[in-house]
Amino acid sequence: MARKSYFLLAVLSILIGSGVSDWNILNHRKKNNVVSGSGLKTYCESWRINVEVNNIREFEFVPQECIGYIGKYMSSSQYKEDCERAIEECQVYLSSCCNSLKCADGKEAWIFDVDDTLLSTLPYFKTRGFGGKKLNITSLEGWMEKCKAPALDPTLRLFNEIKGRGYKIFLISTRRESLRDATVDNLIKVGYHGWSGLILRDLNDENKRVKHYKAEARKKLVDEGYNIWGIIGDQWSSFDGNPTAKRTFKLPNSLYYVS
């Protein structure tokens, strides 16, 4: 019981944070009556962009003043277009790797994240204040067990294109091993079929930082003789460390930071 409680606390601190946002990122500006109206919108857009380019790191929650803005962005056509554009760049790179329909030799691999890359957790976070409320890991895992996460359509198309070219696809997720059946069921339900491996966190991975856990998972693949051509994910921790891929592609996600 003590080990489980420790794990829940560790995941909670890694994924989003330990509480509702009571830290006001704009306090110093408010004191000078600088931020209001369009100024706040501009600042929140700047905050979002700096999250995406990894200038703002280790944030524990979406700033209280920006929750509404981030919620609107993640629910908007702009978010969908940003995902589409990222996937288009993956497809351009994929076409440059080989020109034939099937060109991989059996040891050429691509890696995908699961949450907010293949499957969207946005329906869950809509009910949780778009990252501004305390994350209840039991609640999140309970939602995952219901297998209701929708596919990200651009990623589904890319997944099928990569598979059609003969590459091996590996899914590396921060989900726990206890969620394997639910994860597989959800993936199949929304149209993902034919991956070569689904790697989830087991007991030995519980206390590792995500970037270390994922780097170790990639090393095992390389040690097995795989060449990693690409990684697609929504978190910078999916790309950190060695070995890495020839190219990495990040999908937007301003709801939480996983390190």
MARTORMI-394807 format. One line per 8 residues: number of its first residue (from 1); their letters; for each residue x, y, z of N, C-alpha, C. Coordinates in steps of 0.1 Angstrom, whole numbers, plus 5000, padded with zeros to 4 digits. Example, Ala and Ser with C-alpha at 12.3 -4.5 7.8 and 13.67 -1.06 7.14 Angstrom:
residues 2
1	as	5132:4943:5078:5123:4955:5078:5132:4967:5078; 5128:4978:5071:5137:4989:5071:5129:5000:5079
***
This chain:
residues 259
1	marksyfl	5008:4988:5000:5000:5000:5000:5009:5013:5000; 5020:5012:5008:5029:5024:5009:5035:5026:4995; 5039:5015:4988:5046:5016:4975:5036:5023:4965; 5023:5018:4966:5013:5024:4956:5011:5038:4959; 5010:5042:4972:5008:5056:4975:5020:5065:4970; 5032:5060:4971:5044:5067:4967:5043:5069:4952; 5039:5058:4945:5039:5059:4930:5029:5069:4925; 5017:5069:4932:5007:5079:4928:5011:5093:4930
9	lavlsili	5018:5096:4941:5024:5109:4943:5034:5113:4933; 5043:5103:4930:5053:5106:4920:5048:5109:4906; 5038:5101:4902:5032:5104:4889:5025:5117:4889; 5018:5120:4900:5011:5132:4901:5020:5144:4899; 5032:5144:4905:5041:5155:4904:5047:5156:4891; 5049:5144:4884:5055:5144:4871:5045:5150:4860; 5033:5146:4861:5023:5148:4850:5018:5162:4849; 5012:5167:4860:5006:5180:4859:5010:5189:4871
17	gsgvsdwn	5009:5184:4883:5012:5192:4894:5003:5188:4906; 5005:5195:4917:4999:5190:4929:4988:5199:4933; 4983:5208:4926:4972:5216:4931:4966:5225:4920; 4955:5231:4924:4949:5241:4916:4958:5253:4915; 4958:5259:4903:4967:5270:4901:4964:5282:4910; 4973:5284:4920:4972:5296:4928:4983:5306:4926; 4992:5302:4917:5004:5310:4914:5000:5319:4902; 5000:5331:4903:4996:5341:4893:5009:5345:4885
25	ilnhrkkn	5010:5340:4873:5022:5343:4865:5023:5357:4861; 5011:5364:4862:5011:5379:4858:5011:5388:4870; 5014:5383:4882:5013:5392:4894:5021:5404:4892; 5033:5403:4888:5042:5415:4887:5036:5425:4877; 5029:5420:4867:5023:5430:4857:5010:5436:4863; 5003:5427:4870:4990:5432:4876:4993:5444:4885; 5004:5443:4893:5007:5453:4902:5008:5467:4896; 5013:5466:4883:5015:5479:4876:5003:5482:4866
33	nvvsgsgl	4992:5474:4868:4980:5476:4860:4983:5475:4845; 4992:5466:4841:4997:5465:4827:4988:5455:4819; 4984:5444:4825:4978:5433:4818:4963:5434:4820; 4955:5434:4809:4941:5433:4809:4937:5431:4794; 4925:5425:4793:4919:5424:4779:4928:5417:4769; 4931:5424:4758:4939:5418:4748:4953:5416:4752; 4958:5424:4762:4971:5422:4767:4973:5408:4774; 4962:5404:4781:4962:5391:4787:4962:5380:4777
41	ktyceswr	4954:5381:4766:4954:5372:4755:4967:5370:4749; 4974:5381:4746:4987:5381:4740:4997:5374:4749; 4996:5377:4762:5006:5371:4771:5004:5356:4772; 4991:5351:4772:4988:5337:4773:4993:5330:4760; 4991:5336:4749:4996:5331:4736:5012:5329:4737; 5018:5340:4742:5033:5339:4744:5037:5328:4753; 5029:5326:4764:5032:5315:4773:5031:5302:4766; 5020:5300:4758:5018:5287:4751:5029:5284:4742
49	invevnni	5033:5294:4734:5044:5292:4724:5057:5289:4731; 5060:5295:4742:5072:5292:4749:5072:5278:4756; 5060:5273:4759:5059:5259:4763:5062:5250:4752; 5057:5253:4740:5059:5245:4728:5073:5244:4724; 5081:5255:4725:5095:5255:4721:5104:5251:4732; 5098:5247:4744:5105:5242:4755:5114:5252:4762; 5110:5265:4761:5116:5275:4770:5110:5275:4784; 5097:5273:4785:5090:5271:4798:5090:5256:4801
57	refefvpq	5097:5252:4811:5098:5238:4815:5093:5235:4829; 5089:5223:4831:5086:5218:4845:5074:5226:4851; 5066:5232:4843:5054:5239:4849:5045:5229:4855; 5039:5232:4866:5031:5223:4873:5016:5224:4870; 5012:5235:4864:4998:5237:4860:4997:5249:4850; 4987:5250:4843:4984:5261:4835:4981:5273:4844; 4988:5284:4841:4986:5296:4850:4971:5300:4850; 4966:5303:4862:4952:5306:4864:4946:5316:4854
65	ecigyigk	4954:5326:4851:4949:5336:4841:4948:5331:4827; 4955:5320:4824:4955:5315:4810:4947:5302:4808; 4940:5298:4818:4932:5285:4817:4922:5287:4806; 4914:5298:4806:4904:5299:4796:4910:5300:4782; 4921:5307:4780:4927:5308:4767:4932:5294:4762; 4939:5287:4771:4945:5274:4767:4933:5264:4764; 4922:5265:4772:4911:5256:4769:4905:5259:4755; 4904:5272:4751:4899:5276:4738:4908:5271:4727
73	ymsssqyk	4921:5272:4729:4931:5268:4719:4930:5253:4717; 4930:5245:4728:4931:5231:4727:4917:5225:4721; 4907:5233:4721:4894:5229:4716:4891:5235:4702; 4901:5242:4697:4899:5250:4685:4903:5243:4672; 4899:5249:4661:4904:5244:4648:4918:5247:4646; 4924:5257:4653:4938:5261:4652:4946:5249:4657; 4942:5244:4669:4949:5232:4674:4949:5221:4664; 4938:5218:4658:4937:5207:4648:4946:5210:4636
81	edceraie	4946:5223:4632:4955:5226:4621:4969:5225:4624; 4973:5229:4636:4987:5227:4641:4991:5213:4641; 4982:5204:4645:4985:5189:4645:4987:5185:4631; 4978:5189:4622:4978:5185:4608:4992:5189:4602; 4996:5201:4605:5009:5206:4599:5020:5198:4604; 5021:5195:4616:5031:5186:4622:5032:5173:4615; 5020:5167:4613:5019:5154:4606:5023:5155:4591; 5020:5166:4585:5024:5168:4571:5039:5168:4570
89	ecqvylss	5046:5174:4580:5060:5175:4579:5066:5161:4582; 5059:5153:4590:5063:5139:4591:5062:5131:4578; 5052:5134:4571:5050:5127:4558:5060:5132:4547; 5064:5144:4548:5074:5149:4539:5087:5142:4541; 5091:5141:4554:5103:5134:4558:5102:5119:4555; 5090:5113:4557:5089:5099:4554:5091:5096:4539; 5086:5105:4531:5087:5104:4516:5102:5105:4512; 5109:5113:4519:5124:5115:4516:5132:5103:4521
97	ccnslkca	5127:5095:4530:5134:5084:4535:5135:5073:4524; 5124:5071:4517:5124:5061:4506:5112:5064:4497; 5114:5061:4485:5104:5064:4475:5094:5053:4471; 5098:5041:4475:5089:5030:4472:5079:5028:4483; 5068:5021:4480:5057:5019:4490:5062:5012:4502; 5070:5001:4499:5076:4994:4510:5091:4993:4509; 5098:5000:4518:5112:5001:4516:5120:4997:4528; 5113:4994:4539:5121:4990:4551:5124:4975:4551
105	dgkeawif	5135:4972:4558:5140:4958:4557:5137:4950:4569; 5128:4954:4577:5124:4947:4589:5130:4951:4602; 5140:4960:4601:5146:4966:4613:5146:4981:4613; 5137:4986:4606:5135:5001:4605:5123:5004:4614; 5124:5013:4623:5114:5016:4633:5110:5030:4634; 5097:5032:4638:5092:5045:4642:5086:5043:4656; 5086:5054:4664:5081:5054:4677:5070:5064:4679; 5059:5060:4685:5048:5070:4688:5045:5070:4703
113	dvddtlls	5042:5082:4708:5036:5083:4721:5022:5078:4720; 5015:5076:4731:5001:5071:4731:4992:5083:4734; 4992:5088:4746:4983:5099:4750:4987:5112:4743; 4977:5118:4737:4977:5131:4730:4987:5130:4718; 4989:5118:4713:4996:5116:4700:4988:5106:4692; 4985:5094:4697:4976:5085:4691:4962:5087:4696; 4961:5088:4709:4948:5090:4716:4947:5103:4723; 4936:5110:4723:4934:5123:4729:4928:5122:4743
121	tlpyfktr	4934:5129:4752:4929:5130:4766:4921:5142:4767; 4919:5150:4757:4912:5163:4758:4898:5161:4764; 4890:5151:4760:4877:5150:4766:4878:5149:4782; 4888:5142:4787:4890:5142:4801:4893:5155:4807; 4903:5162:4801:4908:5175:4806:4897:5186:4805; 4888:5184:4796:4877:5194:4795:4869:5194:4808; 4868:5183:4815:4861:5182:4827:4870:5185:4839; 4882:5188:4837:4892:5190:4848:4898:5204:4847
129	gfggkkln	4891:5213:4840:4897:5227:4840:4908:5229:4831; 4910:5221:4821:4921:5223:4811:4935:5225:4818; 4937:5216:4828:4950:5217:4834:4951:5226:4846; 4940:5232:4849:4940:5242:4861:4935:5236:4874; 4930:5224:4873:4926:5217:4885:4935:5206:4890; 4935:5203:4902:4943:5192:4907:4941:5179:4900; 4951:5173:4895:4950:5160:4888:4948:5149:4898; 4937:5141:4897:4935:5129:4904:4939:5117:4896
137	itslegwm	4950:5111:4898:4955:5101:4890:4946:5089:4889; 4939:5086:4900:4929:5075:4901:4918:5078:4891; 4914:5091:4891:4903:5095:4882:4907:5094:4867; 4920:5098:4864:4925:5098:4851:4926:5083:4846; 4931:5075:4854:4933:5061:4851:4919:5054:4849; 4910:5058:4857:4896:5053:4856:4890:5057:4843; 4893:5069:4838:4888:5073:4825:4895:5065:4814; 4908:5063:4816:4915:5055:4806:4909:5041:4805
145	ekckapal	4905:5036:4816:4900:5022:4816:4887:5021:4808; 4880:5032:4806:4867:5032:4799:4869:5031:4784; 4882:5033:4780:4885:5032:4765:4877:5042:4757; 4875:5054:4762:4868:5064:4754:4876:5074:4748; 4889:5073:4748:4898:5083:4742:4897:5082:4727; 4894:5093:4720:4893:5093:4705:4907:5093:4699; 4907:5089:4687:4920:5090:4679:4922:5104:4675; 4935:5108:4673:4939:5120:4666:4940:5116:4651
153	dptlrlfn	4930:5121:4644:4929:5116:4630:4941:5118:4621; 4948:5129:4622:4961:5131:4614:4971:5120:4617; 4972:5117:4630:4982:5107:4635:4978:5093:4630; 4965:5090:4630:4960:5077:4626:4964:5075:4611; 4962:5086:4603:4966:5085:4589:4981:5082:4587; 4989:5089:4595:5004:5088:4594:5007:5074:4599; 5001:5069:4610:5004:5056:4615:5002:5045:4604; 4991:5046:4597:4988:5036:4586:4998:5038:4574
161	eikgrgyk	5002:5050:4571:5011:5052:4561:5025:5046:4564; 5030:5048:4576:5042:5043:4581:5042:5028:4581; 5031:5022:4586:5029:5008:4586:5029:5002:4572; 5022:5009:4563:5022:5005:4549:5035:5004:4542; 5044:5012:4546:5058:5013:4540:5067:5002:4546; 5062:4994:4556:5070:4983:4561:5078:4986:4573; 5076:4998:4579:5084:5001:4591:5077:4994:4603; 5085:4991:4613:5080:4985:4626:5076:4997:4634
169	iflistrr	5064:4997:4641:5059:5007:4649:5059:5003:4663; 5066:5011:4672:5066:5008:4686:5059:5020:4694; 5051:5016:4703:5044:5026:4711:5050:5026:4725; 5055:5038:4729:5061:5039:4742:5053:5049:4750; 5047:5044:4761:5037:5052:4769:5041:5053:4783; 5037:5064:4790:5039:5065:4804:5028:5058:4812; 5018:5053:4805:5008:5045:4812:5014:5033:4819; 5007:5029:4830:5012:5018:4838:5008:5004:4831
177	eslrdatv	5016:4994:4834:5013:4981:4829:4999:4976:4831; 4994:4980:4843:4980:4976:4846:4970:4981:4836; 4973:4991:4828:4964:4996:4818:4966:4990:4804; 4973:4979:4803:4976:4974:4790:4964:4969:4783; 4955:4962:4789:4943:4957:4782:4934:4968:4778; 4932:4978:4786:4924:4989:4783:4930:4997:4772; 4944:4999:4772:4950:5007:4762:4949:5000:4748; 4952:4987:4748:4951:4979:4736:4936:4980:4730
185	dnlikvgy	4927:4978:4739:4913:4978:4734:4909:4992:4729; 4914:5003:4735:4911:5016:4730:4917:5019:4717; 4930:5015:4716:4937:5017:4703:4930:5010:4691; 4926:4997:4694:4920:4989:4683:4906:4995:4680; 4899:4999:4690:4886:5005:4689:4885:5017:4679; 4896:5025:4680:4896:5038:4672:4904:5036:4659; 4909:5024:4656:4915:5021:4643:4929:5018:4642; 4936:5017:4653:4951:5014:4653:4953:4999:4654
193	hgwsglil	4960:4994:4644:4962:4980:4643:4976:4978:4638; 4983:4967:4642:4995:4962:4636:5008:4969:4641; 5008:4974:4653:5020:4978:4659:5029:4966:4663; 5042:4969:4664:5051:4958:4668:5054:4956:4683; 5051:4967:4690:5053:4966:4704:5047:4978:4712; 5041:4975:4723:5035:4985:4732:5043:4984:4745; 5050:4995:4748:5059:4995:4760:5052:5004:4771; 5049:4998:4782:5043:5005:4793:5052:5005:4805
201	rdlndenk	5049:5013:4815:5058:5014:4827:5054:5002:4837; 5065:4994:4840:5063:4984:4850:5068:4988:4864; 5068:4979:4873:5073:4983:4887:5087:4989:4887; 5095:4984:4878:5109:4989:4878:5110:5003:4873; 5100:5008:4866:5100:5021:4860:5093:5032:4868; 5087:5028:4879:5078:5037:4886:5085:5050:4891; 5097:5048:4895:5104:5060:4901:5114:5067:4892; 5113:5063:4879:5122:5069:4869:5116:5081:4864
209	rvkhykae	5124:5091:4860:5118:5103:4852:5114:5097:4839; 5104:5103:4833:5099:5099:4820:5110:5099:4810; 5118:5109:4809:5128:5110:4798:5138:5099:4799; 5141:5094:4812:5150:5083:4813:5144:5070:4810; 5132:5068:4814:5124:5056:4811:5123:5054:4796; 5120:5065:4788:5118:5064:4774:5131:5062:4767; 5142:5069:4772:5155:5067:4766:5159:5052:4767; 5157:5047:4779:5161:5033:4781:5153:5023:4772
217	arkklvde	5140:5026:4770:5132:5018:4761:5137:5019:4747; 5142:5031:4742:5147:5032:4729:5161:5024:4728; 5168:5025:4738:5181:5018:4738:5179:5003:4736; 5169:4997:4743:5166:4983:4741:5163:4980:4727; 5155:4989:4720:5152:4987:4706:5165:4987:4697; 5173:4997:4700:5186:4998:4692:5195:4986:4695; 5195:4981:4707:5203:4969:4711:5198:4957:4703; 5185:4957:4700:5179:4946:4693:5181:4947:4678
225	gyniwgii	5188:4958:4674:5191:4960:4660:5182:4969:4652; 5173:4976:4658:5164:4985:4651:5171:4999:4649; 5168:5004:4637:5171:5018:4634:5159:5027:4636; 5160:5037:4644:5148:5045:4647:5148:5057:4638; 5139:5057:4629:5138:5068:4619:5131:5080:4624; 5121:5078:4632:5113:5090:4637:5106:5087:4650; 5104:5098:4658:5096:5097:4670:5086:5108:4669; 5073:5105:4672:5062:5114:4672:5056:5115:4686
233	gdqwssfd	5056:5126:4692:5051:5127:4706:5046:5141:4709; 5040:5143:4720:5035:5156:4724:5043:5162:4736; 5054:5155:4741:5062:5160:4752:5077:5159:4748; 5084:5169:4753:5098:5169:4750:5106:5158:4756; 5100:5152:4767:5106:5141:4774:5106:5128:4765; 5098:5128:4754:5098:5117:4745:5110:5117:4736; 5117:5128:4735:5129:5129:4726:5142:5130:4734; 5142:5134:4746:5154:5136:4754:5162:5124:4755
241	gnptakrt	5175:5125:4756:5184:5114:4759:5188:5106:4746; 5198:5098:4748:5203:5089:4738:5200:5074:4741; 5197:5067:4730:5198:5070:4716:5185:5078:4712; 5186:5086:4702:5174:5093:4697:5171:5088:4683; 5162:5095:4676:5158:5091:4663:5165:5101:4653; 5165:5097:4640:5170:5106:4630:5162:5119:4629; 5149:5118:4632:5141:5130:4632:5130:5129:4643; 5127:5140:4650:5116:5140:4660:5106:5150:4656
249	fklpnsly	5093:5147:4659:5082:5156:4656:5073:5158:4668; 5071:5170:4672:5063:5173:4684:5049:5178:4680; 5039:5172:4686:5025:5177:4685:5023:5187:4696; 5014:5197:4694:5012:5207:4705:5004:5201:4717; 5008:5206:4728:5001:5202:4741:5005:5212:4751; 4995:5221:4755:4998:5231:4765:4991:5228:4778; 4986:5216:4780:4978:5212:4791:4987:5207:4803; 4998:5201:4800:5006:5196:4811:5020:5193:4805
257	yvs	5030:5192:4815:5044:5190:4811:5049:5177:4818; 5054:5168:4810:5059:5155:4815:5074:5155:4814; 5081:5153:4825:5096:5153:4824:5101:5140:4828
***
